[in-house]
């Protein structure tokens, strides 16, 4: 991979503020050719982001919801494949053609006022998600100090030690996010291989304590002890379909929701979207399985099931350090996205200042353990809230020209709000709520029908709007090329 050109920088004698102001992350313009990255950056970034501390939360929750072993393995295999294909064929091609981040591309489609509303929601969701990852890292940082660990049902901070630890971890994560994409990618490339090996070692190390004495014992123990098919009291029983759709849509906001345009705009080729497989199969397959094995032993022995303690149970100090670093490598790009979302709607503020503000909100959110312990529900909700705008971008970029309609209509007409976009966003969420209430379809499953509803609403309303405007102006309607 050719080294990227350095960002413009301030003279050596300038203040730290001037140096931060000089960081160029192409907030409102296409990424320049000399700053494009090779495949290694994306392999490292996706592996680092998805071999994450949060895998020590999600894996155990599958155990708690009583997934059967066969359902888990097959569901993860299929669901993660669908996620990779979504990154490669839906998000990456648009990112590498426009070279714009999600927010500036959406501004062309939605108008600045609607973008303001969306970005506030977007930034809040990413702050909460990054906050859960900081919470995960804090459970490992607090181990040497005998910090009381949050339980599955804890809502509020459990101790002063928890508050201090979260604040310190949040400060480190915020500094790394401020430094920008290249520094985040470099950090992930270094950390990801080691983290993955520790995840595997954690799971393998405790198998004998669960009754696995040979390779032939694994499947029997998996069914009888780990993924038994019996949920804990008060929890919904998960099937193959729950696992498959969750694996596919737990990152719905990133791929079909187009948030990773912000990352993939730096890719030299759209095929780098397939680098997401390193995150999905190393993290959302192997790491979820390994953490499920760990929590099964922790439950048997009556130990804490917070991420830090169960990693320590499997790999000692190395496991705890892996949780800390994994929390950082996941929260860094998430917080980076949140900072860009806020910067896009604040014309006179630099990206680093908005990232600092987002980091502050994120750290406050991380103080509440419920955000970490309800991670399955949260990632499904935030993905569903943000997904319709990704569907709108897809429809506007690929389908509008084929229907003889103009792309980026809000920009062309200087509209403050694109009402077809607004109706498509809110209408999709209402439709998903109706589907949930009428047919009882779980939130994990709503992303698929919701995406098609958003595309249909946007195309239908845009066609009506543009033909009405053309007739009113008595001018021919001219389609633009992609």
N, C-alpha and C positions, 0 to 999 in steps of 0.2 A: 504494500500500500504506500502510495506517495504521501509524504508528510503534508499536512494541511498548512497553508500559509498562516502566519500568526495574525491574530486580530489586531486592528489598529490600536496603538497604545499611547499613553501619555508620556511626555518626557520624564526622565528619571527623577527630576527634582519636584515633580508635581505631587499634590496631596493624594491620599488614598481615595478620596472622593473623585478626583479627576481621573485616576486610573480606572476606577469602576465605571465612570461615565464613558470611558473610551472602549469598553467591551462592546463588540458588535455582534449581535445575534440575529441580524436581519429581521428585526421586529416587524417591519412594514414593507419589505421589499424581497424580491426573490434572492435566494442564496446564490452567491457568485460562483463561477466555475472553479476557481482556485481553492474554494473552501469545501468542495465536495469530498466525501469520505468513501473509503473502500469497504469491502465486506467485513473486515476484521472489527471495525468499530461497531457494526450492528450486531454481529455475533456476540461480542462482548457485552454490549448494552442490553440486548434482550436476555442473554443468560444471566447477567447481573441483576436485572430488574425482576426476573421471574423465578430465579433460584433465590427466594426471598425469605426474610424472617416471617412473613405472613403465611408461608407454607406450613409453619409450625402451628398455625391457628386453623387453617382450612382443612388440612389432613385429619386432625383430631375431630373436627366437626362432622366429617363423613362417618367416623366411627360412632359418634354420639347419635347420629341420625339412622343408624342401623343399616348401612349399605351392605349388601352381600358381596363377597369377594369377587365373584364372577361379574356382577354388575359394575363394580368399581373399576376393574381392569379394562373391561370392554368399553365402558362409558368414557373413561379417560382416553383410551386409544382413539376412538372415533371423534369425540368432542374436541380434543386438541388438534386433530387433523383439520377439522372444519375451521377452527380459529386461525391456523396457519394459512389456509386458503383464503380466508377473509382478509388477512393482512396483505397477502401477495396479490390478489386479484381485484380487491375493492379499494383499499387505502393507498398502497404503494404507487400504482400507476398515476393517480391524480397528483400525489405529492411530488413525484419526479417530473411531471409535466408543468406544474405551476411554480414549483420551488417556493411556495408560500406556506406560512404556517396556517393552521386551521382557521384562526381567528380573522386573519386578513382576507383569506379566501371567502369566508362566510360573510364578511362585511360587503363584498361585492354582490352577494345573493340576497342577503337579509336586510341590508340597510343599517346605518350606524346605531340607531336607537334600539332596534331589536337585538343587534349584536351586544349592546350594553347589558341588556337583561340576561341574554344567554351567557355572556362571559362572567357575570356575577354568580350565576348558578354554577357554571362550569368551574370557576375558581374555588367556590365553596366546596364542591364535591371533591375536587382534587386535594384541597387542603385537608378535608376529613379523611380521605384515603391515605394520604401521606402521614397524617396523624396516627392512624392505626399502626402504620409501620414503625413510627417512632416509639409507640407504646411497646411493640414487640421487642425492639432493640433494648428498651429500658429494662425489660424483665431479665435480660442477661447482664446488663451493666450492674444491676443491683444485687446480683448473686453474692459477690464477696462481702457485702455489707449486711447480709441476712435481712434484706429488705422484704417486708411482707408482700407476697405476690397477690395480684388480683384474682378473684375466683370467676367462674363462668358467668355468674349473675351479678357481679359488681357493677354499679353504675358510676359511683363517685370515687375520687382518689382515696386510696386506702391508707396512706401515711404521708408524712412530710418528706420522708426519704424518696417516695415515689415521685412527688412533685419536683424535688431537686434533680433527680436523675433524668426525668423527662425533659426538663428545661435544658440541661447540659447536652443531652443527645440532640434535641431540637436545634440548638445553636450550631452544632457541628454540621448537621444536615443542611441548614440554611446557608451557611458559608459555601459549601460545596455546590449547591444549586446556583448561587450567585455567580460562580466562576464560569458557568456556561456549558454548552453541549460538549465541546471537545474534552474538557476536564472530566466531565461526568463519564464519557465514553472510555477515557483512559483509565479511570479508577475502576470501572466495571470490568475491563479487559484483564486487569491484574487480579482482581478479587474473585471473578466468577469460577475459574477452574478449581481453585482451592476450596471454595464454598461447596461446590457440587460434591467433591470427594468427601468432605466432612459430613454432608447430608447422607450420603450412601453409607459411610462408616457408622454413623449413628444407628441407622436401621439394622445393619448387619450385626453390629456388636451385641444387640440385646436379644436377637432371635433365640439363642440357646436358653435364655431365661424364660422364654415363652413356650419352650418345648421343642424347638427345632434343632435336632441333632444331626440331620443330614438333609440334602436337597430334597429328598423325597418327602420329608415331613412338612415342608413349607406350606403346601396347598391345604393340607389337613388343618394345620394350626391357623392358617389365614381364615378358614371358614368357621372353625370352632372357637377361636379365641379373639381374633382381631376384628374382622368384618363379618359379624355373625348374622346379619340380617335382622337383628332385634334392636330397635331404637331405645334410647333411654326414655324414662318416663317423662311425658309432656312434650316430646319431640316428634315431628312428622317423620314417617318412614320414607327413606329415599330409595328410589329404584334406579335402574339403568338410565331411564330418561332424565331423571333429575341430575345424575352425574354428567351425562353427555351434554345436556343443555347448559349446565353450569360451567363445564370446562370450555364450551364454545363461547358462552356469553359473559363469563366473569370479566373479560376485557372488552366487552361490547363497545364501550365508549372509545376505546383505542382503535379498533379496526373498522367495524361498520359505522361507528360513530365518528370516525375520521380524526380523532385526537392525535394519532400518530403521524398525521401529515407534518406536524411540528418536528418530529424526529426524522422521518423518512425523506423530507425535503433535502436533506444533506446526502442522500444516497446517489451514487453515480448511475445506478441502474435500478429499474423498478423491481427486478428480480431479487434485490436485497430484502424484499418483504418476506422471502422464505427464511431469512435469518431468524424470524420469530420462532421457528421450530426448535432452536436451541433453548429458548425460554420455556416453550410449551412442554417439550418432552424431558428436559433435564429438571425443570421446576414443577410444572403442573402435572407431571406424571410420576417421575421417580421420587421427587421430594415430597409430594403428597402421600405417596405410599410409605416412604420412610418415616414421616412424622406420624402417620397412623399407627405404625408398628410401635413407635416410642410411647404414644399415649396409651396404647393397650397395656403396656407394662406398667406405666405410671398409675393407671387406674387399678390394676391388680395389686400393686404394692402400697396404695394409698398416698402417693406423693403428689406434689403440686403438678398441675397440668398446664401451667403457663409456659410459653415458648422457651424462655431461658432455662428453667429447670429441666424440662424434658430433653433439651439438647445436651445439657450437662450430664443427664442420666446416661445418654448414649455415647458421648465422646469427651466427657470431662471439660477441661478448660477450652480445648479446641472447639467443642460444640458451642459453648457460650460465646466465644469470640466470633464464630460463624454467624450466630444469630445477630450480633451487634452489626457486623459488616453487611450482612444481608438486609438488615433494616435500612442501612444507609444507602446501599446500591438501588433499593427499590424506591425509597422516598425521594432521592435526589432528582431523577427525571420527572417524577410526579409533581414535585414542588416547582421544578423548572417550567412545566406546562402551566401551572397555576400562575406563576409570575408573568408569563407571556400573555395569558388571558387577561390579567388585570392591566398590563402595560398597554395593550391594544386600545383600551377605552380611556386612557389617561394621557393625552397627547403631550403634556409638558413634563412627564415624569420618566426617568430612565428605568430600564427593565430591572436593574439590580435593586432599586428602591422598592419596586412593586414585589419583587421576590422576597425582600426582607419583610415587607408587610404580610405577604402570604405565609412566610415562615413563622411569624409571630402568631397568626391565627391557627396555623397547623399545630404549633406547640401547645397552645391552649386546649385545642381539641384533643390532643394526645393525653392530656391529664385524665380524661374520662375513660376508664377501661372498657366500658360497654361498647365503645366504638370498635375496639379490637375483638371483643368476644362475640359481637353480632356481625362479624365481617361477611359471612355468606349473604345475609339479607341486605347489608349495605351495598356490596358491590353489584348485586342484582338491581337494586333501586337506582343507584347512580348511573349505571349503564343504560337503564331504561329511560331515565330523564334526558340523557344527552344524545341517545341514538337517533331520534328523528331528524336532527340537524345534519347528521352524517348522511342519512338517506336523501335529504334535500340536496346536499352538495353533489352526491352521486348522480341524482336525476338531472340536476342542472348542467353538470359537466358532460355527461354522456348522452342523455336522452333528449334534452331540449332541442339540440340541432337536428336530430333525426325526426322530430315532430314539426320541424319548420318554425321553431320558436327561438327567441333570442336568449342567450345565456347572460348571466350577470345583469338581469333586468333592472334591479334596484340601483346599481351603479350607473347604468346607461341613462336611466330616467331621473337620477339624483333623488331617489326616494329615501326618506328617513326610515321608513318601515315598509318592508315587503309583506303585505297582508297575506298573500298565499303561503309564504314561509311561516308566518305566525300561526295561521290556522292549521297548517300541516303539523307544526310542533305541538300545539295545544290539543288539536283534534286527535292526534295519535295517542296522546296520553289519556284523554278521555275515553277513547275507544278501548284502550288496553284495560282501563279501570272497569268499563262495562263488561268486557270479556271475562275479567277476573270475578266480578260479582255475579254474573249470569251463569257462567259455566264452571266457575271454580278453578279456572286454569291458574296454576301457581305462577308467581312472578318470574321464576327461572325460564318459563316457556314463552313469555309474552314478547320477547324481543323479535322473534321470527315473524309473527303476523304483524307486529307493530311496524317493522321496517317496510313491508309492502304497503301498509296503510299510509304511511308517511309519503312514500313515492307516489302513490295514486292520488292522494290529496294535493300534493304540490303540483304535479303535472296537470291535473284537471283544472285547478284554480288558476294556474299560470296561463294555460291556454285561453281560459275565459277572460282573464285580465288583459292579456296582450291583444287579443282580437277586439275587445271592447275599446281599448285605447287607440288601436289603429283606426277603427271606424270613426271614433270621436275626432281624431286628428285628420281624418281623410287622407291618410298616407299609407303606402304599402308596407306590409310587415316583412322585414328582411331578417333572415336567420343569420347568426354569426357562426363562424367555424370554430371548432374546439381548439 
